[in-house]
Amino acid sequence: MIQGERIGLLRALAAAVFCGAGLLLGSFPAFAETEMGAVYGAYVHGTGWTENYGDNTLCQAPQGGYVTAVRASLENQPAELTGTISYQVNLSGSGWLDWQENYVEAGSTETDMPLEAVRFQLTGQLAEQYDIYYSVYQNGAWTELAMNGETAGTEAMGLRVDGLRLAVRRKGSGVPEEPAGSGRVLDPAKPMVALTFDDGPSNATTRILDSLEQNGGRATFFMVGNRMSSYPSTVKRMVEMGCEPASHTWDHSFLTKLSEAQILANLNQMDDTLQSIAGVRTMVMRPPGGKINEASKAVLAKRGTPAILWSIDTLDWKTKNAQRTIDTVLATVKDGDIILMHDLYETSADAAAVLIPELTSRGYQLVTVSELAGMRGGMAPGHTYSSFRP
Ligand code: ZN
């Protein structure tokens, strides 16, 4: 069931090594047997099956995408050992589905519902000699590794699986090493804050990105959708830097004045445009004016979107005074704050150019809202968040 391409490539590599060694040594060296590994893929809603991923690599949906099914198998399985990988998924609205194996899909390719959690196990003699480790990407972060039938992901919290990492190791050989591309490592013991910028993008956004890049920081940009096509390279750069592109609606509409259908159309127009510019969709939104009510929360819940407010309001848009913005933040900043600024004013970019290095030197990790939430218990669709305290 595994696509031949990957196995063909491994064989070609083995042959190349074999020939090279033979030429160099003039004899056939003894080869270590090729280690068994997992092969897997995910069905990304609206996109289709990913390519096949090899053992201990990160199979991740594009930002804003989510997984509705997975499939897995083994390569280089020792012929003398019986057994295989068996797996089951918790599909939102359906609960735990039947166990599957041999690259048969677990989940559904014809649903809008995301997976919420997964379990993997080895069967037969394999289970006596090997462990299987796995993690899912959820709420902007990779979960702790689960193993041998444990649950990875949350159940009945409305959180979706956005990626999968799977690794098989001989018993006693320890946990798998961190794979490449797992991103920067955040220290949960150190303080962190989320700088957030509303109403852009604009020319000021570029200077804020410069400051973040120089200091290894990230921020969240709650953009007004209809401004993005004037600054496409800025939006792309933001995404490439690992900053979080987020939604401030298409046209700065107050959610409380829109019908359900209008809210959905508005936010989808924002996401469709972002996808056409930068290939991603938003995970979180900030209601313009901070205005949100039970009706609009219910629409966001249906749509899978958390609403983000703030714990420090710099009033930068009102004072247009960089020093006052800086003083407001530095006088009150605490671990877990969400700081509200606007990347529409040069004075706000001036303030950011001071705040970003200063907060970094005070020991704060500058993280996106989704990163902060991922380190501090997560977020649920339709709920509002003003901070994520330790
Ligand atoms: Zn706004």
Residues whose N, C-alpha, C, O or C-beta is under 5 A from the ligand:
A	BS01	ZN	D198 D199 P288 G289
